[in-house]
């Protein structure tokens, strides 16, 4: 019950904000393309059901907000059926037939249907391009630190190797490795990596991991035993840091702990993980001079790959960031935005395919409640979180509607493709069967997503 209350109190405003904007973008894509072909839009609605408020523009289109804010629609003239009748059953005049949706050639109808998903994808590209233009495109080198006895170590990789390809896909930055862990779970992955002047090949068999985060979301991934190679430079401290209390400062370069060399930041947990409450001697470089400090690591509770709890020692220091931000001009930012959206689109279709063949659990399919929850969680990290969520959901809304399922935009496009090949539309009976099948699939997915949402709330 507490989870349900939090959805309405903490998450709902952000959910409505994000959903309303994305629905408007999607439906405006249909509307804008339809207007280019001279098709008359009778209604543009955000939401379904009874109208709450609205207005009629000079072209005769009724713009309105409706009572159920879980989607929207554009109703074109003649869109209700193909019987040459209006909603009242009256015959259309010759002039109105020219403006009716069903009377348009197949390429025009297909363009109108494609306009909605295209608008969502274009919106995501423009948002990303704006971020890259203003703040730069984040980039982290694909040089890795290899965990001892982890999957990558067993495959022969060493700290300092540079990953070139993973699972047949080129790796341009460390984020690509991170994404692969969540996309392919525990599937064996071919890897190419560079060590000095050598290009080597191997196969990593990730360890399947399943954890529950602080928001009670189930996180599944394939742990490859790879971390970002970060120089052991102090970038900051967390609260009650024993290292800060011992005199370390931001910018200090850690050299050794109890005489054991610290080659990279992820080496620190290996050296102090079992030393909670015990003194350790930390050697560090500050302005070219070597110093030493005695530090007592604090005990901290961590969860392993499968959620089992254990206690480890912590210095409570943060690494200096190795993420670079590549500056782009307008066209470079647009190109980077397109590339990112193409990557997200491929990830979506891969994930959906995995769900269909049961290689990925179906409980990852979520509905409005999960989206509302994600919107609320994103709000905790500010507008950057909301913006990232909006970009991701815009891509999902666009590509989901392109699935070749009757009732979705992709189903209509499939029928128009068949019509173009046959030279005539499918029979009304076949269209009806297709719509029934599509309705059953959409309702089934909705029920499954809602069931998953309810399970999430009850955790």
N, C-alpha and C positions, 0 to 999 in steps of 0.2 A: 504493500500500500504506500509506503514511504517513497518507493521509486516512482509510482504513478503520480504522487503529489508533486515530486520534484520536476517531473516532465512538464506539468502545467505551470508551476511557479517559476522555475529557473530556466527552462529550455524553450518553452512555447514562443515567447516573443522573438527570439532569434530564429527559430524554425520558420515562423510566419514571414519574417523579413526575407530570409534567404529563399524560401519556396516561392513567395509572391514575385520576387524579382526574376527568378529563373523561369517561372511559368510565363510571365509577361514576355521575356525574351523569346521563348519558344513559340508562343502563339503569334507574337509580332512578326516572326520569321514567316509563318504561313500567310499572315495578313499582307505583309509588304510584297511578297512575291505575287500573291493573288491580285493585288492592285496593279502591279506591273503588267499583268495580262488583261486588265480591264474587268476583272471579276468583282462583283459587288459583295461586300461583307455586310450581312444584316446585323450580326451581333459579335461583339468582342467581349468575352466574359472572363474575369478572374474569379475562379470558384464555380461551383455548381449549385443548383437549387434556386430558391427564391431570390430575387434581386434585393439587395440592401440599399444601394443607391447607384446612380449612373446618369448619363447624359447622351444625347443624340447629336452627332456632328452634322456638318452641312452636307455630307455625302449620304446621310441617312443611316449611318452605322450607329448602333446602340452600344456604347461603352459602359460596362457595368461591373460592379463587385457583387458577388453572390454569397449566399449564406454558408456554404461548405467550402472552406479555403484549401482544398486538396487537389488543385489542378486548375484547368481552365479550358476554353475552347473558342474557336472562331467559327461562326456559322455563315457560310457563303450562301448566296441566292441559289436555290435549287439543290443545296447540299443534303437535304433530308432524304431525297430519293431521286430516282432517274425517270420519274413518270411524267415529266413536263408539268408538274403541278407545284404550287406554292404550299406553304404550311396549312393554308386554309382550304386547299383542294382546288383553287381557282387555276385556270390555264394561264401560262405565262405568255405575255405578248412577244412578238418577234424581237422587239428591242431588249426585253428582259432576258430572252433566251441567249442573246449574245453576251449577257453579263452573268449568266448562270454557270456554276462550277461544272455540272455534269455535261454541259454542252461544249466544253473546251476540248481541243485535241489532246491526245494522250500525253504528249510531251509537256503541255502546260499544266495538266493535272499533276503529273509526276513532279514538276518543278515546285508547285505549291506545297505538296506533301513533304518534299525534301527540305523546303525552306525552314521548317521548324527545327529539326535536328541540326541543320547547317548553322542556324542562328546561335544555338547553344554552343557549338564547337567554335564558331567565330568569336563569340563573347568570351570564351575561355582563353582563346589566343590573344585577344586584345587586352584582357586583364593581365595575363602573364607578360605580354610585351611591355605593358605599362610598368610593371614591377621591375622587369629587367632593364628598362630604359632609365628608371629613376634610381634603383638601388643596385643594379648589376645582377648578373646571373651567377648563383652560387656554384662553386666548383671545388671539389676536394680531390687531390691526387689519388690514383688507384694503387699506390704503394701500401703494402699491408704489414701489419704485425701479426704473427702466427702464434696462436695459443699452444703451449706445450701439450702434446698428446691429444690434440683436437683433430677433427676430420681433415683439415687442410694439412696439418703436420704429418698425419698418416699418409697423405697423398704425396708427400715429398716437398711441400712448399716450406720456405723459410722466411723469417722476418726480413723485410727489405725487398722482397720480390714485387714486381709490378704486374698486376693482373691485366691481361690484354683482351681475352675473350672468356666468356662464361656461358655455358649451355648454348654455344654457337652464336652468341650475340656479342658484339663489340662492347667492351667496357671502356668508357671514356672518363669516368670519375667514380669515386668510392660509393656514391649514392646508387650507382647501377648494381653494385654488389649487394648492397643493403636491400634493394628492391627485389633482386633475384631470390633472396632468402625467404621473403614473404610470398613470392609468386609460385615458386616451385617446391616449397616445403622440403621434404626429405628425398626428393628425386635425385639420383646420381647426376652430377653435372660435369661435363667435360670442361677443362680449364686450360687455357694457354697463358703462360706468364713469362715475363722477361727477368732474367737474372744476369746482370752485367750485359754482356753482348750475346748471351744465349737466349734463344726462344725455346722454352720447354713446354711439354704437354703432360697432362695427367687427368685423373678423374677424382672429384671430391664427392663423398657420400655424406651429405649433411645428417646431423642428428635431429630428429623431429622434436620440437619443443611446443609446449602448450602452457600458457600462463594466463592469469587473470590480473589485469592492471587495476589501478586504484579506483577507476570508474566502473569496475566490474565487467569490463569488456574482455572477452576471450581472445588472446593473441596467439596465433599459431605461426610458426616459422621453422625453417630448416637452419640450424646453427652449423655454420661451416668452420667455426673456430678461427675466424678472421676479424681483425679489428683494424681501424684506421691507424696508420703509423704516424704517431704524433711525438714530436720532440718533448722531452721531460722538462718543459718550462712551465713555471707556475703562472697560470693565467688569472687566478682568483681563488677565493676561499669560500667555503660554506660556513654556516653558523657554528660557533664553538669549535673552530679548527685548532687541533693541537699543534699543527705545523705553524700556523700564524702566531699562536701563543709562544712558540719556541723561537720566534724571531725571523722566520722566513718571510719574504716579500714577493709581490708580483714582479715577474721578470727573472727571478732566480732560476738558474739551470741546475737541476738535480744531477749529481755525478754518481753517487753510490749510496747504498743503504747497508750499514754494517759491513762495509768493504766490498759488497757485491755491486757490480756496475749496473747503472740504470741506463739502458740503451734507448728506451722509448717509454712513453707514459704508461702504456698498458703493462709494463714490466713491474710497476710499483705494487699492484695487488698481489703479484706472485711472491714478492719479497716480504710483505707485511701482513698477508692474509691471515696467518696463524699467530700473529704477534700482538693481538689486542691486549692492552693493559701492560705490555712489556716495553722497556726502553729500547729504542733503536737509535743508532747514530746516523744522521743524514748529512752527507757531504754535498755541498752545492757551490756553484760558481756565481759570484756577483761582481759585475764590473771587472772581470778578468782575475779576480782573486778568489782563492779557495777558502771556504768556511765550513765549519761543522756545527751541528746542533743536535741536542738530545731530545728526542720526541717520543711521547707515549701514544701510540695509535689508539684511537677510540674504538670501542666495540660497536659494530653495526649489524643489523639484521638484513640479510639479502635472500633472494629466492633464486634457486638454480633453474636450469633449463625447463624442468617440469614442475616448478612451483614449490619444491621442497625447501624448507627454511634452514639456513645455517648462519653462524655468526662469524664475522671477519673483522680484521683491523682496518681502520681508515685514517689517513692523514687529513682528510677533508679539504683537499685542494682540487681546483679545476684546471684543466689543461688550457694553454693558450690555443686559440682557434687556428686551425690550418686551412679553414675554408676561405677560398679566395672569391672575389666578386668580379666577374669579367664585365667590363664596360661595353656597352653596345650603342650604336647609333639607332635611328628609327628602323631601318631595314634589317639590321642585325638583330634587334630585339624582336621584330616580327618573325624572323626566321627561327630564332631560338624558341619563341612561343609556339610556332607551328610544330617544331620538332618535339617539344614537350607534350603537346596535345596528342600528336601521333603516338608517342610512347604510352601515354595513359590509355588511349583507345585500344592499343594492342594488349595492354595489361587487362583491360575490362573483358575483351573477347576471350582471352586465354583463361581468365578466372571463370567466366560463364561456362566455357567448354569443360573445365575441370569439374564444375558442379554437375553438369549434365552427365558426365561419365563416372561420377561418384568418386573422383580422386581428390575432391575437396568437399568438406562437410557442407550440407545444405543449410546448416544453421548460420552460415555467414551471409545468407540472403536476408536483408532487412527491409523494413517498411517505414512508414511515417514516424513511428515512435523512435526507431533507432536513428533516423535522420534528425529528429528533434533533439535527441540526446547528444548526437555528435555536434549539432549547432551550439547547444549549451556548453559542452565541454570546450569547443573552440573559442567561445566567448571569454573563457577564463584566461586565455593568453592574448586577448585583445583583438583589435581589428585585423592583425596579421593572420590570426587563426581563422577568423570569419572569412577573410579573403581567400585563404587557401582552401577552406571547405567549399566556398562558392565556386571556385575554379574546378575542383574535383567533381562536385555534383553537377555542374553544367556539362562537363564531359560525359558523365554517367547518363544524364537525362538525354543528351544528344544521341549517344551510341545505343542506349537501351531502346530508344524508339526506332532505331534502324534495324532491330532484329526482325527477321522475316516472319513475323507472327501476325495473322489477321487481327485487326483492331488497332494494332500499332502502325506507325507510319511506314515501317519497313514492310509490313504485310501488304499495305496498299501499293507500295512501290513494286513489290513482287507481282501483284495482279496486273499492274500497268505494264510491267515488262512482258508478261504473258500476252497481254492484249496487243502490244506492239509487234510481237513475233507472229501471233495468229492473224493479225489484221482486224480483229474484232474482239469485243470484251468476252470474258467468261459468261456462261449462261447465268441467269439469276439464281438458279438452283445451286450451281457450283459456288457462286458468291455467298449464298446463304449458308451453305455447309462450311465454307471457309470462315465466315464470321462466327458461326456457332463454335467451331473448333478454337478459333482465336479467343472467343469469350471464355471458353472453358479453361484455356491455358492461362489467360490473364487472371481470372478469378482464382485458379489454383495457386499461382505464384503469389497473389495477394494474400490468400489465406495462410500459405506457408510463411510468408514474411511477417504477417501479423502474429502468428503463433510463435515465431522466433522472437519477435519484439516482446511479447508477454513473458516468455521464459526469461528474457534479459531483465525485465522489471522485477521478476520474482526472486532474482538471485540475492 
